[in-house]
Amino acid sequence: MRTGRQSAAQTGGVPVERPLVFATPVKGAMRIAALCRSAMELGLRTGLTLADARARFPDIDVAEDDPTADSTLIDQMLEDCDRWTMLVGRDDPHGLMLDITGCAHLFGGEMLMRRKIIARFNRAGFDLTATIAGTPDAARALARYGRSGIVRDGEEAAVVRPLPVAALEMPEDARLALSRAGLKTVGDLADRPSQPLAARFSEVLTAKLHRVLGQHDIRITPYRAPPACVVERLFPEPVATAETIQLTLRRLVARVAVLLEKRGDGGRMFEASFYRTDGAVRRITVGTGRPTRDGRIVMRLFDEKIDTLADPIDPGFGFDLIRLAVPATEPFENDQPSFDGKVAEEQEVTDLIDRLVARFGADAVLRFVAADTHDPLRAARLIHASGNAAVAIAWPETEPDEPPTRPLRLFDPPEPIDTFAEVPDGPPIRFRWRHVLHDVTRAEGPERIASEWWRKTHVPTRDYFRVEDAAGRRFWVFREGYHGAEGETPRWFLHGLFA
């Protein structure tokens, strides 16, 4: 995947490729980590010290190896391969694995599909080897140590037999031991009984051998989970106008609504993917608070999302593929109208939340839910407004005609007050808050609240009182600590205000 730089030598001005190697420090010495094809033709190999390479060929170009940049590039190629199949995974260090089961016919068969993939990456400046086989391990071994091409079903064992034992990618000590025992090819290992090999080199070797021979199959792990529904539009010529892109997306939304209706489901998340001709992929995702297959709602969310993008969708030289996927679905139930109109109001609130999330992001639209604790500081928590309300704990309900036990407004932190009490453990008869004196006419309490024993941070015990002053204002005050406790001096605080 690496190419050498071009330079004009004394050959009539014709550019000549100079060997390019990438070096990285290994145990105090700079060694070759990767190299271009022309450097390989000179006899240079990975692992060779840079000093030895320069001693042989002083005119080579050297660049610093950047594994992070390589990984980013592989991820970009991974995104582009998503156009061929939804089951795409990394095959480290510098490979990709595609599961094309059931989708090769969409591109004219395996042979034509392989040619298209190679041609696409060749146009981008990459030189790659592509092999199609029945199992991932057989395809990997042939691509790295054998020949590229297509292996017919059932012929994996015969094709991989000439490969060296290095194709099994065992540790170096195991490879040397196999070589010293005269086992130099995969075929040599295949002719030996499995039990002695497993006893000498562990069952990892025999399991890997069976997978390379095509006898055992393991599925690849895709980098993105396949969606429940997916529709797409492939263009013979790239499109770049906003009108065409929006019209295509609208038609895809209508198609996916039909698919969801046949399944009896509704979508909770919709993802639009735009594939550029240069390999770049742009994805836009919107979510809904309840299952839906209404195309108008989905398109309105996409419009909201696109309008607020800091980096607008740049078609470049055009999109040749637009795909709409539904990664998350739920059973769809038609809403029953009610006489009080609450169902319609809940739908309007849900739609409003979806639009706010699409415009400002899920982290900016939150709501309070009750928490399972008696501590007032932790009695409520924030979650995403578009989250599932079924996971939330119901708010405690007060008895009819009874005042609320908790105020609507809490101070964080509680504000200190000066109090005057008749008895040490009783409620205050008056208190001063923000330089104003309040005479208490009614009081309820105490309600003793201590910190949970399983928490590391210790909070002194608090005695809470609901008090009302002469003007009818209601306050929530507490005494921190209590009289008679060793080393503690009780202090009073105002924690909240009732309506």
C-alpha positions in Angstrom: 0.0 0.0 0.0 3.0 2.3 0.0 4.5 3.9 -3.1 7.9 5.5 -3.7 8.3 9.1 -4.6 9.0 10.1 -8.1 12.2 11.9 -9.2 13.5 13.0 -12.5 16.9 11.2 -13.0 19.2 11.6 -16.0 17.0 9.5 -18.2 15.8 12.2 -20.6 13.5 13.7 -17.9 11.5 10.5 -17.4 10.4 10.1 -13.8 12.1 7.1 -12.1 10.8 5.6 -8.9 13.3 5.8 -6.0 13.1 3.0 -3.4 11.2 4.2 -0.3 11.5 2.5 3.1 9.8 3.3 6.4 11.9 3.0 9.5 11.1 2.7 13.2 13.3 2.3 16.3 13.6 -1.3 17.5 15.8 -2.1 20.5 18.0 1.0 20.0 18.4 0.6 16.2 16.4 2.0 13.3 14.9 -0.9 11.3 12.8 -1.1 8.2 9.1 -1.5 9.1 7.7 -1.3 5.6 9.0 -0.7 2.1 7.8 -0.2 -1.5 7.9 -2.7 -4.3 11.1 -1.3 -5.9 12.9 -1.6 -2.5 11.8 -5.2 -2.2 13.1 -5.9 -5.7 16.5 -4.6 -4.5 16.6 -7.3 -1.9 15.6 -5.2 1.1 13.3 -6.7 3.7 11.4 -5.6 6.8 13.5 -6.0 10.0 16.7 -5.0 8.3 18.6 -2.2 10.0 18.5 1.1 8.2 22.3 1.3 8.4 22.7 -1.9 6.5 20.1 -0.8 3.9 21.9 2.5 3.3 25.3 0.7 3.1 23.9 -1.3 0.2 21.9 1.4 -1.5 22.8 4.9 -0.3 20.2 6.5 -2.7 17.1 5.1 -0.9 14.4 7.4 0.5 13.6 7.0 4.2 10.5 8.1 6.0 9.5 7.7 9.6 7.0 4.9 10.2 3.6 6.2 11.5 1.4 3.3 12.7 -1.3 5.7 13.8 -1.6 7.1 10.2 -1.6 3.6 8.8 -4.5 2.6 11.1 -6.4 5.7 10.1 -5.9 4.9 6.5 -7.1 1.3 7.0 -10.2 2.7 8.7 -11.0 4.9 5.7 -10.6 2.0 3.4 -12.8 0.0 5.7 -15.6 2.6 5.4 -15.3 2.5 1.6 -15.5 -1.3 1.5 -18.9 -1.0 3.2 -20.3 -0.3 -0.3 -19.6 -3.9 -1.3 -20.9 -5.7 1.8 -22.1 -4.8 5.3 -19.8 -7.5 6.8 -16.4 -5.8 6.7 -13.7 -6.2 9.4 -10.1 -5.3 9.9 -7.5 -8.0 9.2 -4.5 -6.5 11.1 -1.9 -5.3 10.5 -2.6 -4.1 7.0 -5.5 -6.1 5.7 -9.3 -6.1 5.3 -11.7 -9.0 5.4 -15.0 -8.9 3.5 -17.7 -11.5 3.9 -19.4 -11.5 0.4 -21.7 -14.4 1.1 -24.9 -13.8 -0.8 -24.0 -10.4 -2.3 -21.5 -11.3 -5.0 -24.2 -11.7 -7.6 -25.1 -8.0 -7.1 -21.8 -7.1 -8.7 -21.8 -9.6 -11.6 -20.3 -12.6 -9.6 -17.2 -13.2 -7.6 -14.7 -12.7 -10.4 -16.2 -9.3 -11.6 -16.7 -8.2 -8.0 -13.0 -8.9 -7.2 -11.9 -7.0 -10.3 -14.0 -4.0 -9.3 -12.6 -3.9 -5.8 -9.0 -4.1 -7.1 -9.6 -1.5 -9.8 -11.1 0.9 -7.3 -8.1 0.8 -5.0 -5.7 0.8 -7.9 -7.2 4.1 -9.0 -6.6 5.4 -5.5 -2.9 4.5 -5.8 -2.9 1.3 -3.8 -1.3 -2.0 -4.8 -3.1 -4.9 -3.1 -3.6 -8.6 -3.2 -7.2 -10.0 -3.1 -8.1 -13.6 -2.6 -11.6 -15.1 -2.3 -11.9 -18.4 -0.4 -14.4 -20.4 1.6 -13.0 -19.4 5.0 -11.4 -16.2 6.3 -8.2 -18.0 7.4 -7.7 -19.6 4.0 -8.2 -16.3 2.2 -5.8 -14.6 4.5 -3.1 -17.2 4.2 -3.3 -17.2 0.4 -3.4 -13.4 0.1 -0.3 -13.0 2.3 1.8 -16.1 1.4 0.4 -17.6 -1.7 -1.4 -16.4 -4.8 -4.3 -14.1 -5.3 -7.5 -15.2 -7.1 -10.6 -17.2 -6.4 -10.6 -20.6 -4.7 -13.5 -22.9 -5.5 -15.5 -24.3 -2.7 -13.9 -27.5 -1.3 -10.5 -26.8 -2.9 -9.0 -24.8 -0.1 -7.0 -27.8 1.3 -5.3 -28.6 -2.0 -4.5 -24.9 -2.7 -3.0 -24.1 0.7 -0.8 -27.2 1.0 2.2 -25.7 -0.8 2.2 -22.6 1.5 5.0 -22.3 4.1 4.2 -23.0 7.8 4.6 -19.2 8.3 1.1 -18.9 6.8 -0.2 -20.3 10.1 1.3 -17.2 11.8 2.5 -19.1 14.9 5.1 -17.6 17.3 8.6 -17.6 16.0 9.8 -20.3 18.3 7.1 -22.6 17.2 7.9 -21.9 13.5 11.6 -22.7 14.1 10.7 -25.9 15.9 8.5 -27.0 13.0 11.2 -26.2 10.5 13.8 -28.2 12.4 11.4 -31.1 12.5 11.3 -31.0 8.7 7.7 -29.6 8.7 8.1 -26.7 6.3 4.8 -26.5 4.5 1.1 -26.6 5.4 0.9 -29.9 3.6 3.5 -31.4 5.8 1.5 -30.5 8.8 -1.8 -31.7 7.2 -0.3 -35.2 6.7 0.6 -35.6 10.4 -1.8 -36.8 13.1 -3.5 -33.9 15.0 -3.0 -35.3 18.5 0.9 -35.3 18.5 0.9 -31.8 17.0 -1.5 -30.5 19.6 0.5 -32.2 22.4 3.7 -30.6 21.2 2.6 -27.2 20.0 -0.8 -26.8 21.7 -4.3 -27.0 20.2 -3.9 -23.5 18.8 -1.8 -24.8 16.0 -4.2 -27.6 15.0 -7.2 -25.3 15.2 -5.4 -22.7 13.0 -4.4 -25.5 10.6 -8.0 -26.8 10.2 -9.2 -23.2 9.5 -6.5 -22.6 6.9 -7.4 -25.9 5.2 -11.0 -24.9 5.1 -12.2 -27.6 7.4 -13.4 -25.3 10.1 -15.0 -21.9 9.6 -15.3 -18.9 11.9 -17.2 -15.8 11.0 -15.5 -12.5 10.9 -16.4 -9.7 13.4 -17.7 -6.7 11.4 -16.6 -3.3 12.5 -20.2 -2.2 12.4 -23.2 -4.4 13.3 -25.4 -5.1 10.3 -28.6 -3.0 10.4 -32.1 -4.5 10.5 -33.2 -2.8 7.2 -31.1 -1.2 4.5 -31.9 0.3 1.1 -29.6 2.0 -1.3 -29.3 3.7 -4.7 -26.3 3.1 -6.9 -25.7 5.8 -9.6 -24.1 5.0 -12.9 -22.7 8.5 -12.9 -21.8 10.4 -9.7 -24.3 13.0 -8.5 -23.4 16.2 -6.7 -26.4 18.5 -6.7 -28.3 19.1 -3.4 -31.7 18.6 -5.1 -30.7 15.2 -6.5 -29.3 14.1 -3.1 -32.4 15.2 -1.2 -34.7 13.6 -3.7 -32.8 10.3 -3.5 -32.8 10.3 0.3 -36.6 11.0 0.3 -37.2 8.0 -2.0 -35.0 5.8 0.1 -37.0 6.8 3.2 -40.2 5.8 1.4 -38.7 2.5 0.5 -37.5 1.7 4.0 -41.0 2.6 5.4 -42.5 -0.1 3.2 -40.0 -2.7 4.4 -40.6 -1.7 8.0 -44.4 -2.0 7.5 -43.9 -5.6 6.1 -41.9 -6.5 9.2 -44.4 -4.9 11.6 -41.6 -2.7 13.0 -40.8 0.9 13.4 -37.4 2.5 13.2 -35.8 4.1 16.3 -32.6 5.1 14.4 -32.0 6.0 10.8 -28.5 6.3 9.2 -27.9 7.9 5.8 -24.5 7.1 4.2 -23.0 9.0 1.3 -20.2 7.3 -0.6 -18.0 9.6 -2.6 -16.1 8.5 -5.7 -12.7 9.2 -4.0 -13.5 6.7 -1.2 -14.6 9.2 1.5 -17.8 8.3 3.4 -20.1 10.7 5.2 -22.8 9.3 7.6 -25.7 11.2 9.2 -27.7 9.6 11.9 -31.0 10.6 13.5 -33.0 9.0 16.2 -36.6 9.0 17.3 -38.2 8.7 20.8 -40.7 6.1 19.6 -40.8 3.6 16.7 -41.9 5.3 13.5 -42.1 4.6 9.8 -43.5 8.0 8.9 -41.4 9.3 6.0 -42.3 12.9 6.7 -41.0 12.7 10.3 -37.8 11.0 9.3 -37.1 13.5 6.5 -37.8 16.4 8.8 -35.2 15.1 11.2 -32.7 14.7 8.4 -33.3 18.2 7.2 -32.8 19.5 10.8 -29.6 17.5 11.1 -28.2 18.6 7.8 -29.0 22.3 8.4 -27.0 22.3 11.7 -23.9 20.5 10.4 -20.8 22.5 11.0 -19.2 20.6 8.2 -21.7 20.5 5.3 -22.0 17.4 3.1 -19.3 17.9 0.5 -20.0 15.7 -2.5 -16.5 16.4 -4.0 -16.6 14.9 -7.4 -19.9 13.3 -6.6 -21.6 10.5 -4.8 -21.9 7.1 -6.6 -23.8 5.4 -3.8 -26.4 6.6 -1.2 -27.6 4.2 1.4 -30.2 4.4 4.1 -30.0 1.9 7.0 -32.2 1.3 10.1 -29.8 0.1 12.8 -32.4 0.0 15.6 -36.0 -1.1 15.2 -38.9 -1.9 17.6 -42.3 -3.5 17.2 -44.7 -0.8 15.9 -48.1 -0.2 17.5 -50.7 2.2 16.2 -51.5 4.8 18.7 -55.1 4.7 19.9 -56.8 8.1 20.1 -58.1 9.2 23.5 -60.9 11.5 24.4 -58.7 13.7 26.6 -56.1 14.3 23.9 -53.2 13.1 26.0 -51.9 10.7 23.3 -51.7 13.5 20.8 -49.9 15.7 23.3 -47.4 13.0 24.1 -46.7 12.5 20.4 -46.2 16.2 19.9 -43.7 16.3 22.8 -41.9 13.3 21.5 -41.6 14.8 18.0 -40.4 18.1 19.5 -37.7 16.2 21.5 -36.6 14.4 18.3 -36.2 17.7 16.4 -34.3 19.3 19.3 -32.0 16.3 19.4 -31.4 16.4 15.7 -30.5 20.1 15.9 -28.5 20.3 19.1 -27.4 16.7 19.8 -28.5 14.1 22.3 -26.2 15.5 25.0 -27.9 18.9 25.0 -31.5 17.6 25.4 -31.9 16.1 28.9 -34.7 15.3 31.4 -34.8 14.4 35.1 -35.8 11.0 36.3 -36.1 9.7 39.9 -33.3 7.7 41.4 -33.6 4.9 43.9 -32.2 6.7 47.0 -33.4 8.5 50.0 -30.6 11.1 49.8 -32.1 14.3 48.4 -28.8 15.2 46.7 -29.1 12.0 44.6 -32.8 11.7 44.3 -32.8 12.8 40.7 -30.5 12.3 37.8 -30.3 13.5 34.2 -30.7 11.2 31.2 -31.2 11.8 27.5 -34.6 13.1 26.8 -35.0 10.6 23.9 -34.1 7.7 26.1 -36.5 4.9 27.1 -38.7 6.0 29.9 -39.3 2.3 30.9 -35.9 2.2 32.6 -36.7 5.2 34.8 -38.0 4.8 38.4 -41.4 6.3 39.1 -41.5 9.6 41.0 -42.8 9.1 44.6 -46.4 10.3 44.9 -47.8 12.2 47.9 -51.0 11.5 49.6 -54.1 13.4 48.4 -54.3 16.9 49.9 -50.9 16.5 51.5 -48.0 19.0 50.8 -45.0 17.7 49.0 -42.2 16.2 51.0 -39.5 17.7 48.8 -39.2 21.2 47.5 -39.2 22.2 43.9 -36.0 24.2 44.2 -32.9 23.0 45.9 -29.8 25.0 46.6 -26.4 23.6 45.7 -24.7 23.9 48.1 -27.2 24.5 50.9 -27.0 28.0 52.3 -26.1 28.5 56.0 -28.7 30.2 58.3 -28.7 31.5 61.9 -31.4 29.9 64.0 -33.0 30.3 67.4 -34.5 27.1 68.9 -36.4 26.4 72.1 -35.0 22.9 72.5 -31.7 21.6 71.1 -33.2 18.9 68.9 -36.4 20.7 67.9 -37.2 23.0 65.0 -36.1 26.6 64.9 -38.6 29.2 66.2 -36.9 31.8 63.9 -34.0 32.0 61.6 -32.0 34.5 59.6 -31.4 33.9 55.9 -29.7 36.5 53.6 -30.0 39.2 56.3 -33.7 38.7 56.7 -35.3 37.3 59.9 -38.1 34.8 59.5 -40.5 33.8 62.3 -41.5 30.2 62.1 -45.3 29.6 62.7 -45.5 25.9 61.7 -42.9 23.1 61.5 -42.9 19.4 60.6 -40.1 17.0 61.3 -37.6 15.9 61.9 -36.7 13.6 59.0 -33.3 12.1 59.7 -31.2 11.4 56.6 -27.8 9.8 56.8 -25.4 8.9 54.0 -25.5 5.5 52.5 -23.1 3.1 54.3 -21.7 1.7 51.0 -20.4 5.1 49.8 -16.8 6.1 50.5 -17.6 9.7 51.2 -19.1 10.3 54.6 -21.7 13.0 55.1 -22.8 14.0 58.7 -26.3 13.0 59.7 -29.0 15.6 58.8 -32.3 16.3 60.5 -34.7 18.0 58.0 -37.7 20.2 58.9 -40.4 21.7 56.7 -41.2 25.1 58.2 -43.5 28.0 57.3 -43.0 31.6 58.3 -45.6 34.3 59.2 -45.8 35.4 55.6 -46.7 31.9 54.4 -43.4 31.1 52.8 -42.3 27.5 53.2 -38.7 26.4 53.6 -36.8 23.1 53.8 -34.1 23.4 56.5 -31.8 20.9 58.2 -29.5 20.6 61.1 -26.2 18.9 60.3 -24.9 16.9 63.3 -26.7 16.7 66.6 -26.2 17.8 70.2 -24.2 15.5 72.4 -22.1 14.0 69.6 -18.4 14.1 70.4 -16.4 16.6 68.3 -19.5 17.9 66.5 -21.1 21.3 66.6 -24.6 21.3 65.0 -25.1 23.8 62.1 -28.2 24.9 60.3 -28.7 25.2 56.6 -31.5 26.1 54.1 -31.7 23.5 51.4 -34.7 24.3 49.4 -37.9 26.4 48.8 -41.4 25.0 48.4 -43.8 26.5 45.9 
